[in-house]
Amino acid sequence: MKNALLIIAALVTLSVPVLAEDIGFPKSKPMIGMTVPEDWEAEFEDDKLYLIAGDEDVVVEVSSLKATKAEGAKALEEMKNSVKETFKNVEFKPMQEGGANNLGLYLLNGTGEDDQGKAKLTAILVTNGDNEQLFMVFIAASDEGAQKFGEGIDALLKSLKKI
């Protein structure tokens, strides 16, 4: 009986889901925030935030842009060039404008290829309105990753907010 209770206790401990967590960017003085979906990894590296789902089926990179809000066209070029440094045969659809949670959002959806194959790409220019600093939220997902983690990607995007 004692062994059965230990096994049940171990199973209950192992089956407790990891709760989603809020995270801010930049790490030192957060200006934007988001909720990391359950079971995704979050790691700060080289002044960037990386969020990873599955076996890199979805990779999200959050970074600061060099161009400022007053340099909107330059910021969009900076985003496109950043994507093209990693992916080849990149094709973007027309930009979409929007906003939520006191943020301005400018989305570039597209496709590209890397050494692992074709990927769905989304580059989002983010402004929090308080200053000239701009941010990029870049999402790369395989077709399978986009299907498997689509709800998490959607939840992440809906959680973007001003801090």
C-alpha positions, 0 to 999 in steps of 0.5 A, spaced: 500 500 500 505 504 501 508 503 494 502 504 491 501 511 494 508 513 492 507 511 485 500 515 485 504 521 489 509 521 483 504 521 478 500 526 480 506 530 481 509 529 474 502 530 471 501 537 474 501 542 468 506 548 467 502 554 468 503 560 463 508 565 465 508 573 464 515 575 461 517 582 460 522 585 455 527 588 455 529 584 461 533 590 464 527 595 464 521 591 461 517 596 456 512 590 453 510 584 456 507 577 454 504 571 456 509 565 455 504 559 453 504 553 457 510 548 456 514 553 452 521 555 453 523 562 455 530 564 455 534 571 454 540 571 450 544 576 447 539 582 449 534 578 445 528 573 448 527 567 445 521 562 446 521 555 443 515 550 442 516 543 441 523 541 438 523 548 435 517 547 431 516 554 433 521 559 435 519 566 437 525 572 437 523 578 441 528 584 440 529 591 440 530 595 433 535 600 432 531 604 428 526 609 432 519 610 431 520 617 427 524 612 422 518 607 420 520 605 413 527 604 416 524 600 421 520 595 417 526 595 412 530 593 418 525 587 420 525 585 413 533 584 413 533 581 419 528 575 417 532 575 410 539 574 414 536 567 417 531 565 411 532 564 404 526 565 398 522 570 403 516 572 401 512 577 405 504 579 404 502 586 404 503 589 411 497 589 416 496 595 421 493 594 428 493 595 435 491 592 442 493 593 449 496 600 448 501 597 443 501 599 436 502 593 431 505 592 424 505 585 421 508 582 416 506 575 414 510 571 409 514 564 408 521 562 407 526 557 407 531 555 412 536 548 413 530 545 416 525 546 410 519 551 409 517 556 414 511 560 416 514 567 418 511 573 422 515 579 423 511 584 428 513 591 429 511 593 436 511 600 439 508 602 446 507 609 444 511 612 450 518 613 447 521 612 440 523 605 442 521 599 437 521 592 438 520 586 433 517 580 435 519 574 430 515 568 429 518 562 425 514 556 425 514 549 420 507 547 417 506 542 423 508 547 428 503 552 426 498 547 426 500 544 433 502 550 436 497 555 433 493 556 439 499 558 443 501 562 438 495 566 438 495 566 445 502 569 445 500 575 440 493 576 444 497 577 450 502 582 448 501 589 452 504 595 454 508 595 461 
